[in-house]
Amino acid sequence: MAASYVHGASSTPLLGETIGANFRNTVARFPDRTALVVRQQGVRWSYAAMLAHAENVAANLLALGLEPGERVGIWSPNNAEWALTQYATALAGLVLVNINPAYRLAELEYAVNKVGCAAIVTATRFKTSDYVAMLDILGAEKLPTLRHRFQIGPETAPGYRNFAELMQPAPEAARARLHAVEARLQMDDPINIQFTSGTTGAPKGATLTHHNILNNGFFVAEAQRITHEDKICIPVPLYHCFGMVMGNLGCTTHGATMVYPGEGFDPLATLQAVAEERCTSLYGVPTMFIAQLNHPDFARFDLTSLRTGIMAGSPCPIEVMRRCISDMHMREVTIAYGMTETSPVSFQSSVTDSVERRVSTVGRVQPHIEVKIVDAEGRVVPRGAPGELCTRGYSVMLGYWNDEARTKEAIDPAGWMHTGDLAVIDEEGFCNIVGRIKDLVIRGGENVYPREVEEFLYRHPKIADVQVIGVPDPRYGEEICAWIRLKPGESATAEEIQLFCKDQIAHYKVPRIIRFVEEFPMTVTGKVQKYLMRERMIEEMGLEVQKTA
């Protein structure tokens, strides 16, 4: 049998330039086309206008004494200033550090100090987080490398400069300095640090280059056949690769329009943005699409402008995918798979793949990327056999910032990034992600892939969303547990769900423990945190055991 190894051979060459150079080339081609629409701010910038703003911010940052290679943190929900900071830091050779908008004091302190941020661009507040207050609590004593603080919005707290100052016309000397810096920048320079929200231990700062993320954004958009005529609706967070790479860089490499529906995800605002801006592509994780499809006002919106988009971030339920194609008119919607450390996308379906392929796999390997599937001993397995997915190529990060030990754990001497994901590659090169190695449930010696059980349960007419985990069991080692979110107005019992499974899936895959919930614990990007679900079940079941003892 053929080995589970694929290589994305391509006649389309990689982009051998910096993000700034590529952005300038796009502006030269499409100066008057709309680059950015930020609905909550009333922003509509042409490509020429956006470049002018980004140049001012870049030159003014350098004029304040920041040097290429220094780190600039950004701690904010989605807005125009986020996008400007992304492109300005790229022009100036400053390393943008994405700080999760959900971080609290300890996490913020860790992130800023881990990479030594010299400056931070911050929103005033978002939801329940008062960013300025948290920065002030930490102060200069706990954030010793932080020399500059820039505040987004009309307010300016003591010790902060308003971000609007950076957008003012830069002095000629500062402009000259910017052009001199740009001339020396290289595509393999680090330009972005993204903290991976690891389930154990402190977050790791994946360090990415111009070459990493510029090319990934470009090829992700190519898979959707994006052109300068397209408008991509980006309700996913910019601090994550999905927003700033697949969204922003996907657009600016092609002259397409970036559309931000709001600061954070809101299903109604997203539907309004798609309908009113006539967006042609829509991004989201499965839970976002579920929220839109189930919104009571869904039928009011004309979504016929949609053609394509990306569903990614976590396994995509087949039924949700079908409804996106039929009810949202996303006939060319694609599935993408990847991880922050690989810039992020390694596999993506094609707009020409059959619906069956698009709903059951994550497509084929992206151009210029190698992937192999290996067993526990590191040997490549035959096609069709499950194993760990490993990636090699332009997309693999430089490493974890200032963490050689964990970098060596992730990237082997041959340059392969070990993802921790279990996958299968079929004879035609299509990939199916069957779960995380750590999420695999072993019940009585039988391997159970949670994804398989979830896909079956999605067929139940009352189920809106479901997550399956393994919990400790004294008899079988682990037992199958399903957290189920029902559709609005529905009710069900555990017995009803188990009866639905009977004789349809193997007995050992039928969930013995069922919880009906309103929501799942999630990261800001919409990834379900199964480890928290597991912890809660262990705690709950422990209490139950004590009560019956």
C-alpha positions in Angstrom: 0.0 0.0 0.0 1.0 3.6 -0.6 2.6 5.4 2.4 0.7 8.2 4.2 2.9 11.0 2.8 1.7 13.9 0.6 3.5 16.9 -0.9 1.7 19.9 -2.3 3.6 20.3 -5.5 2.5 23.5 -7.2 3.2 25.6 -10.3 2.3 28.7 -8.3 5.6 29.9 -6.7 5.9 31.0 -3.1 5.9 34.8 -2.5 9.6 35.7 -1.8 9.0 39.1 -0.2 8.1 40.8 3.1 4.5 41.6 4.1 5.2 45.3 3.6 6.6 44.8 0.1 3.6 42.7 -0.8 1.1 45.2 0.6 2.8 48.0 -1.3 2.5 46.0 -4.5 -1.2 45.4 -3.9 -1.8 49.1 -3.3 0.0 49.9 -6.5 -2.4 47.6 -8.4 -5.7 48.5 -6.6 -5.2 52.0 -4.9 -8.9 52.9 -5.1 -10.5 49.6 -4.2 -11.9 49.3 -0.7 -9.4 47.6 1.6 -11.1 47.7 5.0 -14.6 48.1 6.3 -15.1 48.2 10.1 -18.8 48.5 10.6 -18.9 49.4 14.3 -16.4 52.3 13.7 -17.8 53.5 10.3 -14.4 53.0 8.7 -14.1 52.5 5.0 -10.6 52.8 3.7 -9.3 52.4 0.2 -6.0 50.5 -0.2 -4.2 53.8 -0.8 -5.7 55.3 2.4 -4.9 52.3 4.5 -1.2 52.3 3.3 -0.9 56.0 4.1 -2.2 55.4 7.7 0.0 52.3 8.1 3.1 54.2 7.0 2.4 57.0 9.5 2.0 54.5 12.3 5.2 52.7 11.3 7.3 55.8 10.9 6.0 57.3 14.2 6.8 54.1 16.1 10.3 54.2 14.8 10.6 57.9 15.6 9.8 57.1 19.3 13.0 55.0 19.4 11.6 51.5 18.7 14.1 49.4 16.8 13.4 46.7 14.2 13.1 43.3 16.0 11.6 44.8 19.1 8.3 43.4 20.2 5.0 45.4 20.1 2.0 43.8 21.9 -1.6 44.3 20.8 -4.4 43.7 23.2 -7.7 44.5 21.7 -10.8 43.1 20.0 -11.3 43.6 16.3 -11.1 47.1 15.0 -9.3 49.3 12.4 -6.4 50.0 14.8 -5.7 46.3 15.1 -5.3 46.0 11.3 -3.2 49.2 11.1 -0.9 47.9 13.8 -0.5 44.6 12.0 0.7 46.3 8.7 2.6 49.1 10.4 4.7 46.7 12.5 5.4 44.6 9.3 6.6 47.8 7.5 8.8 48.8 10.4 10.2 45.3 11.1 8.7 45.3 14.6 7.5 41.9 15.9 3.8 42.0 16.5 2.7 40.1 19.7 -0.9 39.0 19.7 -2.3 39.1 23.2 -5.5 37.2 23.8 -8.4 39.6 24.6 -9.6 37.2 27.3 -6.3 37.3 29.2 -6.3 38.4 32.8 -3.5 39.8 35.0 -1.3 36.7 35.4 -1.6 35.8 31.7 -0.9 39.4 30.5 2.1 39.7 32.8 3.5 36.4 31.6 3.0 37.2 27.9 4.5 40.7 28.0 7.5 39.6 29.9 8.1 36.3 28.1 8.8 38.1 24.9 9.9 41.4 26.3 7.4 43.8 24.8 8.8 47.3 24.4 5.3 48.8 23.5 1.7 47.8 23.8 -1.3 48.9 21.8 -4.4 48.4 23.9 -8.2 48.9 23.8 -9.6 50.7 26.8 -11.9 47.8 27.7 -13.9 44.9 26.1 -16.8 43.0 27.7 -15.8 42.4 31.3 -12.1 43.3 30.8 -10.8 46.7 31.8 -7.5 46.6 29.9 -6.1 49.9 31.0 -6.9 49.1 34.7 -5.1 45.8 34.4 -2.0 47.3 32.8 -2.0 50.0 35.6 -2.3 47.3 38.3 0.8 45.6 36.9 2.6 48.9 36.4 6.2 49.5 35.4 7.5 47.3 38.3 6.0 44.1 36.9 6.3 45.0 33.2 9.9 46.3 33.2 10.5 46.1 29.4 7.3 48.1 28.5 8.4 51.6 27.5 5.4 52.8 25.5 1.6 52.4 25.9 -0.9 53.4 23.2 -4.6 53.5 23.9 -7.3 52.9 21.3 -10.4 55.1 21.4 -11.4 58.6 22.5 -10.1 58.2 26.1 -6.4 58.7 27.1 -5.4 57.6 30.5 -2.4 59.0 32.3 0.8 57.4 31.1 -0.7 56.5 27.7 -0.5 58.0 24.3 -3.6 58.0 22.2 -3.3 55.7 19.2 -4.6 58.5 17.0 -1.3 60.3 17.5 0.5 57.5 15.7 -1.8 58.1 12.7 -0.7 61.8 12.4 1.6 62.6 9.4 5.1 61.5 10.3 8.0 63.9 10.0 10.2 63.6 6.9 13.1 62.2 8.9 10.9 59.5 10.3 9.7 58.6 6.8 13.2 58.4 5.6 14.1 56.1 8.5 11.1 53.9 7.7 12.2 53.5 4.1 15.8 52.7 5.2 14.5 50.0 7.6 12.2 48.5 5.0 15.1 48.2 2.5 16.9 45.9 5.0 14.1 43.6 6.0 14.2 40.0 5.0 11.3 37.6 4.4 12.7 35.1 7.0 12.7 37.8 9.8 10.4 37.0 12.7 7.4 39.3 12.5 4.7 37.8 14.6 4.4 36.0 18.0 1.2 34.1 18.8 0.6 32.4 22.1 -0.8 28.9 21.8 -3.4 28.3 24.5 -1.9 25.1 25.7 -4.1 22.9 27.9 -1.1 22.3 30.2 1.7 24.5 31.3 2.4 28.1 30.4 1.4 29.4 26.9 4.1 29.1 24.2 5.0 31.9 21.9 4.9 30.5 18.3 7.3 32.8 16.4 6.3 33.3 12.7 8.1 35.0 9.8 6.9 37.2 6.9 7.4 34.1 4.7 5.4 31.9 7.0 2.2 33.9 7.3 2.3 35.9 4.0 2.3 32.7 1.9 -0.2 30.9 4.1 -2.7 33.8 3.8 -2.1 33.9 0.0 -2.6 30.2 -0.6 -5.7 30.0 1.7 -7.3 32.7 -0.4 -6.2 31.0 -3.6 -8.1 27.9 -2.6 -11.2 30.0 -2.4 -10.5 31.6 -5.8 -10.4 35.0 -4.1 -9.8 38.0 -6.4 -9.9 41.8 -6.0 -13.6 41.6 -6.6 -14.2 39.6 -3.4 -15.3 40.8 0.1 -14.4 38.6 3.0 -16.5 38.8 6.2 -14.1 38.3 9.2 -16.1 37.8 12.4 -13.2 35.6 13.9 -10.7 37.2 16.3 -7.8 39.1 14.7 -5.4 38.0 17.5 -5.6 34.5 16.1 -4.2 33.2 12.8 -7.8 32.8 11.4 -8.3 36.5 11.5 -5.0 38.1 10.8 -3.5 35.6 8.4 -6.3 33.8 6.7 -8.5 36.9 6.9 -6.3 40.0 6.6 -3.4 38.6 4.6 -5.7 36.5 2.5 -7.4 39.8 1.4 -4.4 42.0 1.0 -2.4 39.5 -1.1 -5.3 39.6 -3.6 -6.7 43.2 -3.3 -9.9 41.9 -1.7 -11.9 43.8 0.9 -11.7 42.9 4.7 -15.1 43.3 6.4 -15.2 43.3 10.2 -18.9 42.9 11.5 -18.0 44.0 15.0 -15.5 43.9 17.9 -16.4 40.3 18.8 -18.6 37.7 17.2 -22.3 38.4 17.2 -24.5 36.2 14.9 -26.9 39.1 14.1 -24.2 41.6 13.3 -22.4 39.0 11.1 -25.6 38.3 9.1 -26.2 42.0 8.7 -22.7 42.6 7.5 -22.9 39.8 4.9 -26.2 41.1 3.6 -25.5 44.8 3.6 -21.9 44.7 2.4 -22.7 41.9 -0.2 -19.8 39.8 1.1 -18.7 36.9 -1.1 -16.8 34.9 1.5 -17.5 34.2 5.2 -15.2 32.8 7.9 -16.0 31.1 11.1 -15.7 28.1 13.4 -18.6 25.6 13.4 -20.2 27.2 16.5 -20.4 30.5 14.7 -22.2 29.1 11.7 -24.5 27.1 14.0 -25.4 30.4 15.9 -26.2 32.2 12.6 -28.2 29.3 11.1 -30.2 29.0 14.3 -30.8 32.8 14.8 -34.5 33.6 14.9 -34.0 36.4 12.2 -31.9 34.2 9.9 -34.5 34.1 7.1 -34.7 37.9 7.0 -31.3 38.3 5.4 -30.4 38.1 1.8 -27.2 36.0 1.7 -27.1 35.3 -2.0 -23.9 37.3 -2.5 -22.0 34.5 -0.6 -20.1 32.1 -2.7 -17.3 30.7 -0.6 -15.7 30.9 2.9 -13.9 28.8 5.4 -15.1 26.7 8.3 -12.2 25.7 10.5 -10.9 25.8 14.1 -12.5 22.5 15.2 -14.1 19.5 13.4 -17.0 20.7 11.2 -20.3 18.8 11.7 -21.5 17.3 8.4 -25.1 18.6 8.8 -23.9 22.1 9.6 -21.8 22.1 6.4 -24.7 21.0 4.3 -26.9 23.8 5.7 -24.1 26.4 4.9 -24.2 25.2 1.3 -28.0 25.1 1.0 -29.3 27.9 3.3 -26.3 30.3 3.2 -25.6 29.9 -0.5 -21.9 29.0 0.3 -21.8 26.5 -2.5 -18.0 26.7 -2.7 -17.3 26.8 1.1 -14.0 25.2 2.1 -12.8 23.4 5.2 -9.3 24.2 6.5 -7.1 22.5 9.0 -4.0 23.6 10.7 -2.4 25.0 13.8 -0.8 28.3 14.9 2.7 26.8 14.7 2.2 26.1 11.0 0.9 29.6 10.1 -1.8 28.0 10.3 -3.2 26.0 7.4 -1.8 22.6 6.1 -4.9 21.1 4.5 -7.9 22.8 2.7 -10.7 21.5 0.6 -11.1 22.9 -3.0 -14.1 24.7 -4.3 -14.3 21.9 -7.0 -14.3 19.0 -4.5 -17.5 17.1 -4.3 -19.9 18.1 -1.5 -19.3 14.6 0.0 -15.5 15.2 0.1 -15.9 18.7 1.6 -18.2 17.5 4.3 -16.2 14.4 5.3 -12.5 15.5 5.0 -10.3 18.6 5.5 -9.3 18.4 1.8 -5.8 17.9 0.4 -2.4 19.2 1.4 -1.8 22.9 0.7 0.7 24.0 -2.0 4.4 23.7 -1.1 3.7 21.7 2.2 4.7 18.1 3.1 2.7 16.0 5.5 3.2 12.5 6.8 1.2 10.3 9.2 3.3 8.4 11.7 2.7 5.7 14.3 3.9 5.9 17.9 7.4 4.9 16.9 7.6 7.6 14.2 7.2 5.3 11.2 5.1 6.4 8.3 1.8 4.4 8.3 0.0 3.0 5.1 -2.7 5.1 3.5 -6.0 4.7 5.4 -4.3 4.0 8.8 -4.6 6.5 11.6 -1.5 8.2 13.2 0.0 11.5 14.2 0.0 14.2 11.5 3.4 15.9 11.0 4.0 18.9 8.8 7.1 20.3 7.1 7.7 23.2 4.8 7.6 27.0 4.5 4.8 27.2 7.0 6.5 25.7 10.0 7.3 28.4 12.7 10.9 29.4 13.6 10.2 28.0 17.1 8.7 28.9 20.5 10.1 32.3 21.6 13.0 31.8 24.1 12.0 28.2 24.7 14.4 25.8 23.1 13.3 22.8 25.0 9.7 22.9 24.0 10.7 23.8 20.4 12.8 20.6 20.2 9.8 18.6 21.5 7.6 20.0 18.7 10.0 20.1 15.7 12.2 17.1 15.1 15.7 17.2 13.6 14.3 16.6 10.1 12.2 19.7 10.4 8.8 18.0 11.0 6.3 19.7 13.2 4.5 17.1 15.3 0.9 18.4 15.6 -0.5 16.0 18.3 -3.5 15.4 15.9 -4.7 12.0 14.8 -5.4 11.8 11.1 -6.0 9.5 8.2 -4.9 10.1 4.6 -6.8 8.1 1.9 -5.6 6.8 -1.5 -6.5 10.1 -3.2 -4.7 12.3 -0.7 -7.8 13.5 1.2 -7.2 13.9 5.0 -9.6 13.2 7.8 -8.8 14.5 11.3 -10.0 11.8 13.7 -9.1 13.6 16.9 -6.4 14.7 19.2 -4.0 12.1 20.5 -4.9 13.2 24.0 -8.6 13.1 23.3 -8.7 9.5 22.1 -10.9 7.5 24.4 -9.8 3.9 25.2 -12.8 2.0 26.6 -12.2 -1.5 27.6 -9.3 -1.8 25.2 -11.3 -0.4 22.3 -10.2 2.9 20.6 -13.0 5.4 20.3 -12.6 8.6 18.3 -14.9 11.2 19.8 -15.3 12.8 16.3 -17.0 9.7 15.0 -19.6 9.6 17.8 -20.2 13.3 17.5 -20.9 13.0 13.7 -23.4 10.3 14.4 -25.2 12.3 17.1 -25.5 15.3 14.9 -28.1 13.3 12.9 -30.5 13.4 15.8 -33.2 16.0 14.9 -33.2 17.6 18.3 -29.4 18.1 18.7 -27.9 21.5 17.8 -24.3 20.8 19.0 -22.5 17.9 20.8 -19.1 17.2 22.2 -17.9 13.8 23.3 -15.2 13.1 25.8 -13.7 10.2 27.8 -14.0 10.2 31.6 -12.3 7.8 34.1 -14.1 4.6 34.8 -13.0 1.9 37.3 -14.3 -1.0 35.1 -13.5 0.1 31.5 -10.6 2.5 32.1 -12.6 5.2 30.4 -16.3 5.7 29.6 -18.0 7.7 26.9 -19.6 11.0 27.9 -21.6 13.4 25.6 -22.4 17.0 26.3 -25.4 17.9 24.2 -26.9 21.3 23.4 -30.4 20.9 22.1 -32.1 23.1 19.4 -34.3 25.9 20.8 -37.6 24.7 22.3 -36.5 21.0 22.3 -36.3 18.6 25.2 -34.8 15.1 25.4 -33.7 12.5 27.9 -30.5 10.5 28.1 -32.5 7.3 27.4 -33.9 8.8 24.2 -30.4 9.6 23.0 -29.0 6.2 23.9 -32.0 4.5 22.1 -31.2 6.6 19.0 -27.7 5.1 19.1 -28.7 1.5 19.7 -27.9 -0.9 16.9 -26.6 2.1 14.8 -23.1 2.4 16.3 -21.1 -0.2 18.2 -22.2 -0.7 21.8 -18.9 0.5 23.2 -19.3 3.9 21.4 -22.7 4.6 22.8 -22.4 7.4 25.5 -23.2 6.1 28.9 -23.0 9.5 30.5 -25.1 12.3 28.9 -25.3 15.9 30.1 -27.7 18.5 28.5 -26.0 21.9 28.6 -26.6 25.5 27.4 -23.0 26.0 26.3 -19.5 24.5 26.2 -16.4 25.9 27.7 -14.5 27.7 24.8 -11.5 29.7 23.9 -12.0 33.1 22.4 -11.5 31.6 19.0 -14.4 29.2 19.5 -12.4 26.1 20.1 -14.1 23.8 22.6 -12.0 23.1 25.7 -12.6 19.4 26.2 -10.1 19.2 29.1 -12.3 21.6 31.1 -15.3 19.4 30.3 -13.4 16.4 31.5 -12.4 18.2 34.7 -15.9 19.2 35.5 -17.2 15.7 34.9 -14.6 14.2 37.2 -15.5 16.7 39.9 -19.2 16.1 39.4 -18.9 12.3 39.4 -16.6 12.4 42.4 -19.2 14.3 44.4 -21.9 11.8 43.3 -19.7 8.9 44.4 -19.2 10.5 47.8 -22.9 11.0 48.2 -23.8 7.4 47.5 -21.0 6.0 49.7 
